[in-house]
Structures are given as structure tokens and as C-alpha cells.
């Protein structure tokens, strides 16, 4: 699978953009702050129906414009697909495949799998548990439609239960029968979500360990532990046990929406005790394991997006990464970098097919044609 062509109108800082890509390595080069990462984000939209960085779609419309359009043409084992995303201010997002609009955006997730490696990945270590749950759910949702549907249903039930708890608080009332209706649904979806997450980690962690050893070339022991907010309790028992606390704070305090991943290095907290280099290696191993896991599940190579990776790794590790992603094990790759000559030299040395696009003041020029 690869992205043959991308077209943009009024997306973030780009008035217009159109390019045809190499099936292997594509580089967007230029100074910082000129919109290289925004081009990666447009590709992310085509896969996930949303931005990697911004939750509110309208914030991605170019300043003083009324809409944006992203259009991509994919080749998937010889099958051609056109993917379209259009947004007008104060209107519903339109998302189409082959000119047919989706009833539910979740139907599109997983059709064109993608993995993005970005400086913001550090949020997985430094931010709240929500970032780590999103990482977990994002991987599973790309290959398991049942999981995605259950997750959406779980979140809808959770919203209703929290609204009911707030209503009890505001009206100084309580109705156990109504609450039990939502509890039963929450338990039904929650148990299934937990089981799928645990099964996923059993398969994912060995891949992650393998990549960490390869990247770090060290004998450090790394680990990922699933932290269940219920502890050893069954979900139904947990909801009953925490009911008084839930009523006091007006929201549901236990369940898959409160679970977390605990990252360890040599049995110590990665966040507190790992060096910057160790943390970078850990994050890179997470994302590469994500790539391989999805590839195995979908039997197709996801697109791989590398944002500003050169400046975050030393040259030896970056060269090693470049050699790895240019192998047959990986498919199409998009990279942002600040130095065109550096990228061109590295790719020519390794005789890797590539295209380089210079991004400058909203103009994008192709510096290379595909090499053979």
C-alpha cells in the first residue's frame, strides 16, 4: 500500500499543495516553522479522519479562509482509492472514499493504516494516562473493528452515567435502578475492552523488547505493565465499591477509561530514572513495534511518518533507523528534515529510492525525481 498523490487547499498554512510520491522514501525539507509537519498531518487525516495534533477540525483551516480540502490517491495491491476530507467553518466534516460519504467515520479507520513518529511522542512518558490509553486504543482500533465499536459504545455509556451522577448531586436525589441500567452496559463493554487490551499486550510486548534491544544496543531491561484501576476487583464489584466516591466527585472513577500503562527501565520508572537517550530509544521502539504489529495483523505495510526525527537522535542512530525503514520490511515512508543536502546524500549513499520536496514560503518544489 502506498499514497500516490496528495492535494491540499487551505490546510493550516498551505494555500495549495499537490505532489506525486515515491513508493519508498519521501522527504519534506526546509526551515522550521514553514509547514513540513503540516503535510504529514494531512496524510494522517487521510488515515484517521482527524489531525494528529488538533482535536478541533476547524482549527486546521487556513487563517481567513472558510474551508479546507485534503485529497489523497492510494494504491493498495493494485486497487486504486480516492480519499477526500472537506471541512467548512461551522459545518459537519465530509469524509469520502471513492466519492461515497461515510455514515460513520469509524468505518474508515484501519483501511489505510499509518504510524507516526513525532517529537510529541514524549507525551507518552510525561503526560497523563490519557495519552497512553490513546496510544493503546489507536493501535487496536486499526485492526479490530469490534474493539473500536465497543470503545465508542463504552464512552457513550460512560458519558450517560457521569451525567446521571451529576444530576443526583445537583438534585440531591438518587435512583439505584436507573444507575444500574448504565452500570450493566458499562460492565459489559468494559470487561471486553480489558480482555482485548491484555491479549494485545501479550503479543505486542515481545516485539517492543526486540526493537528496544536493536535500537539501544544495550543490556537494559525494559518493561510495560498494564495498570488496572480496579486492581483485583471485578468491574461490577468495583463500581459498587466506588459508588460513594463517584457520587461525591460526579464522575466514574474506575474502569478502562482510568487504566494506564507503566513504563519501566531496569525495574525503575522510565519517567523518573531514564536518561533522555534511553527515553528516546524507548519511544522509538514503541512506535516501530506498533508498525510491525499492525503490519502483521493487516497483512499490509502501514505508511510510516517520521517528523523531525534526525534532530532528536544522534547521527549514528538516525542512519541506523534510515537503513531499517528503507528495507523491504517497511513500505512507504515520509520524513521531515531541515537539510535537503544531508538527506539527499544519506539516501544516495544507501541507494534508496526517494523524492525530496523543498518547502519554502508555502511553495513546494520537487528537488528529485524517483531514483531507480
C-alpha positions in Angstrom: 0.0 0.0 0.0 1.2 3.5 -0.8 0.0 7.1 -1.2 0.5 8.0 -4.9 -0.7 11.6 -4.7 -1.7 14.3 -2.2 -3.6 17.5 -2.8 -4.4 20.3 -0.3 -6.4 23.5 -0.3 -6.3 25.9 2.7 -4.9 23.3 5.1 -3.2 25.0 8.0 -0.5 27.3 6.5 -0.8 25.8 2.9 -3.0 27.6 0.4 -2.3 24.9 -2.2 -0.2 21.8 -2.4 0.0 18.9 -4.9 2.6 16.2 -5.2 3.2 12.7 -6.5 5.3 10.5 -4.3 7.9 7.7 -4.4 6.7 4.3 -3.3 9.6 4.3 -0.8 11.1 7.4 0.9 9.7 10.9 0.6 11.3 13.9 2.4 9.8 17.3 3.1 12.8 19.6 3.8 13.2 23.3 4.7 13.5 25.6 7.6 11.5 25.2 10.9 8.0 26.7 11.0 7.2 26.6 7.3 4.7 23.7 7.3 6.6 20.5 6.8 4.9 18.8 9.7 1.5 20.1 8.4 2.0 18.0 5.3 2.4 14.9 7.5 -0.7 15.8 9.4 -2.7 16.0 6.2 -1.6 12.4 5.4 -2.6 11.5 9.0 -6.1 12.9 8.2 -6.5 10.5 5.3 -5.9 7.5 7.5 -7.6 8.5 10.8 -10.2 11.1 9.6 -8.6 13.6 12.1 -5.4 15.6 12.9 -2.6 14.0 14.8 -2.2 17.3 16.8 -5.5 19.2 17.0 -8.9 17.8 18.2 -10.9 20.7 16.6 -11.1 20.3 12.8 -11.9 24.0 12.1 -8.6 25.0 13.7 -6.8 23.4 10.7 -8.5 25.7 8.2 -6.0 28.3 6.9 -6.4 31.7 8.6 -9.0 33.9 7.0 -10.3 31.1 4.8 -13.7 29.4 5.0 -12.8 25.7 4.3 -10.0 23.2 3.7 -9.8 20.2 1.5 -7.5 17.2 1.6 -7.5 14.6 -1.2 -5.3 11.5 -1.5 -5.0 8.7 -4.0 -3.9 5.4 -2.7 -2.7 2.2 -4.4 -3.4 -0.9 -2.3 -2.3 -4.1 -4.1 -3.3 -2.6 -7.4 -6.6 -1.3 -6.2 -6.9 2.5 -6.6 -8.7 4.5 -3.9 -9.5 8.2 -3.7 -9.9 9.6 -0.1 -11.4 13.0 0.4 -11.8 15.2 3.5 -13.5 18.5 3.4 -14.4 21.0 6.2 -16.3 24.3 6.1 -16.4 26.5 9.1 -19.4 25.7 11.4 -20.4 22.7 9.2 -20.1 19.0 9.5 -16.9 17.3 8.3 -17.3 15.5 5.0 -15.2 12.3 4.6 -15.5 10.2 1.4 -13.8 7.1 -0.1 -14.2 6.8 -3.9 -16.8 9.7 -3.8 -19.0 7.8 -1.3 -19.5 9.6 2.0 -19.2 7.5 5.2 -22.2 7.2 7.6 -19.8 6.7 10.5 -16.1 7.8 10.4 -15.2 4.7 12.3 -15.9 2.6 9.2 -12.7 4.2 7.6 -10.3 3.5 10.4 -7.8 0.8 9.6 -8.4 0.8 5.8 -5.1 2.8 5.2 -3.0 2.0 8.3 -0.4 4.5 9.4 2.2 5.1 12.2 3.5 8.5 13.0 6.7 9.1 15.0 6.9 12.7 16.3 8.6 14.8 19.0 5.2 14.9 20.7 5.6 11.2 21.4 7.3 12.3 24.6 3.8 12.9 25.9 3.5 9.1 26.3 6.1 9.4 29.1 5.4 12.8 30.5 1.7 13.4 30.2 -1.3 11.8 31.9 -2.6 8.3 31.5 -5.0 9.5 28.7 -2.1 9.8 26.3 -1.0 6.2 26.9 -4.6 4.9 26.6 -5.0 6.7 23.3 -1.8 5.1 22.1 -3.1 1.6 23.1 -6.6 2.2 21.7 -5.2 3.7 18.5 -3.2 0.6 17.6 -6.0 -1.9 18.4 -8.6 0.2 16.6 -6.7 0.0 13.3 -7.1 -3.8 13.1 -10.1 -4.7 15.3 -13.4 -3.1 14.3 -15.2 -4.9 17.1 -12.9 -3.2 19.7 -13.4 0.2 18.1 -17.2 -0.2 18.2 -17.2 -1.4 21.8 -14.9 1.5 22.8 -17.3 4.0 21.2 -20.2 2.4 23.0 -18.4 2.3 26.3 -17.6 6.0 26.1 -21.2 6.9 25.2 -22.5 4.9 28.3 -19.8 6.4 30.5 -21.0 9.9 29.4 -24.6 9.0 30.3 -23.5 7.5 33.7 -21.5 10.6 34.5 -24.4 12.9 33.6 -26.7 10.9 35.9 -24.2 11.2 38.8 -24.1 14.9 38.2 -27.9 15.0 38.2 -28.0 13.1 41.5 -25.6 15.6 43.0 -27.5 18.7 41.7 -30.9 17.5 42.7 -29.8 15.8 45.9 -31.6 12.6 44.7 -30.6 9.0 44.0 -32.2 6.3 41.8 -30.3 3.0 42.0 -32.5 1.3 39.3 -31.6 3.9 36.7 -27.9 3.8 37.7 -27.9 0.0 37.4 -29.1 0.2 33.8 -25.9 2.2 32.9 -23.7 0.0 35.2 -24.7 -3.2 33.4 -23.8 -1.7 30.0 -20.6 -0.3 31.3 -19.5 -3.6 32.8 -20.5 -5.5 29.6 -18.3 -3.2 27.3 -15.6 -2.6 29.9 -14.9 -6.3 30.5 -14.5 -6.9 26.8 -12.2 -3.9 26.3 -10.0 -5.0 29.2 -9.7 -8.5 27.8 -8.7 -7.3 24.3 -6.1 -4.9 25.7 -4.5 -7.6 27.8 -4.4 -10.0 24.9 -2.9 -7.3 22.6 -0.1 -6.5 25.1 0.9 -10.2 25.3 1.7 -10.1 21.6 3.0 -6.5 21.5 5.5 -6.5 24.3 7.9 -9.1 22.8 8.0 -7.0 19.6 8.7 -3.9 21.6 11.5 -5.6 23.6 13.1 -6.8 20.4 13.2 -3.3 18.9 14.5 -1.7 22.1 17.4 -4.1 22.1 18.2 -3.4 18.5 18.0 0.4 18.8 19.8 0.8 22.2 22.4 -1.9 21.7 22.3 -2.3 25.4 21.5 -4.9 28.0 19.0 -2.8 29.9 15.7 -4.4 30.8 12.6 -2.6 29.7 9.0 -3.5 30.6 5.4 -2.4 30.0 2.9 -3.2 32.7 -0.9 -2.7 32.4 -2.3 -0.9 35.4 -5.9 -1.8 36.1 -7.7 0.9 38.0 -9.9 -1.8 39.5 -7.0 -3.7 41.0 -8.0 -7.3 41.5 -11.8 -6.4 41.7 -14.4 -7.5 39.1 -15.7 -4.4 37.3 -19.2 -4.7 38.8 -17.8 -5.0 42.3 -15.5 -2.1 41.6 -18.4 0.1 40.6 -20.3 -0.8 43.8 -17.2 -0.2 46.0 -16.5 3.2 44.5 -20.1 4.4 44.3 -19.9 6.8 47.2 -16.7 8.4 45.8 -18.3 8.6 42.3 -21.3 10.4 43.7 -19.1 12.8 45.6 -17.0 13.8 42.5 -19.8 13.4 39.9 -18.0 11.0 37.6 -17.0 7.4 37.3 -13.6 6.8 38.9 -12.7 3.3 37.8 -12.8 1.3 34.6 -10.9 1.0 31.3 -11.1 4.8 30.9 -8.9 5.2 34.0 -6.4 2.4 33.3 -2.8 3.1 32.5 0.5 1.7 31.1 3.5 1.7 33.4 6.8 2.1 31.5 9.9 0.6 33.3 13.6 0.6 32.7 15.6 -1.9 34.9 12.5 -2.1 37.1 12.5 1.7 37.8 10.2 4.4 36.4 11.2 5.4 32.9 10.0 8.9 33.5 12.0 9.4 36.7 15.2 7.5 36.2 15.9 7.1 32.4 18.2 9.4 30.5 16.9 11.3 27.5 18.6 8.9 25.2 17.0 5.9 26.9 13.6 7.6 26.7 14.0 8.3 23.0 15.0 4.7 22.4 12.0 3.5 24.4 9.6 5.7 22.4 11.1 4.7 19.1 10.9 1.0 20.0 7.2 1.6 20.9 6.4 3.1 17.5 8.4 0.5 15.5 6.7 -2.3 17.4 3.3 -0.6 16.6 4.3 -0.6 12.9 5.2 -4.3 12.9 2.2 -5.4 14.9 -0.3 -3.6 12.6 1.6 -4.9 9.5 1.2 -8.5 10.9 -2.5 -8.0 11.7 -3.5 -6.3 8.5 -1.1 -8.1 6.2 -0.1 -4.8 4.7 2.7 -2.3 5.5 1.4 0.9 7.1 2.6 4.3 6.0 5.4 5.5 8.3 5.6 9.2 9.1 8.9 10.4 10.7 8.6 14.0 11.9 11.8 15.8 12.8 13.5 12.6 13.9 17.0 13.5 12.8 17.3 16.3 15.4 16.0 14.0 18.1 18.5 11.2 17.5 22.3 11.2 17.2 23.6 10.6 13.6 24.5 7.0 14.1 21.0 6.1 15.4 19.3 8.1 12.7 21.4 6.4 10.0 20.5 3.0 11.5 16.8 3.9 11.6 17.0 5.1 7.9 18.6 1.8 6.9 15.9 -0.1 8.7 12.9 1.8 7.3 14.3 1.6 3.8 14.4 -2.2 3.9 11.7 -4.4 2.4 10.3 -4.9 5.9 8.9 -1.4 5.6 6.8 0.3 2.9 6.3 3.9 2.1 8.0 6.5 4.4 7.6 10.2 4.8 10.3 12.2 6.6 10.6 15.9 7.6 14.1 17.4 7.9 15.8 20.8 7.9 18.7 19.9 5.5 18.0 18.8 1.9 21.7 18.1 1.1 22.1 15.9 4.2 19.0 13.8 3.4 19.9 13.5 -0.3 23.5 12.5 0.5 22.4 9.9 3.0 19.8 8.4 0.7 22.0 8.4 -2.3 24.8 6.7 -0.3 22.4 3.9 0.6 21.0 3.8 -2.9 17.5 4.2 -1.6 14.7 5.3 -4.0 13.4 8.6 -2.8 11.9 12.0 -3.6 12.8 15.2 -1.8 10.4 18.2 -1.7 11.7 21.7 -0.7 9.1 23.5 1.4 9.6 27.3 1.4 7.2 30.1 1.9 4.2 28.0 1.1 5.8 26.8 -2.2 6.8 23.2 -2.6 9.3 22.2 -5.2 10.4 18.7 -6.0 14.2 18.5 -5.9 14.4 15.0 -7.1 12.7 12.5 -9.3 12.3 8.9 -8.2 15.7 7.1 -8.4 15.9 3.6 -9.8 
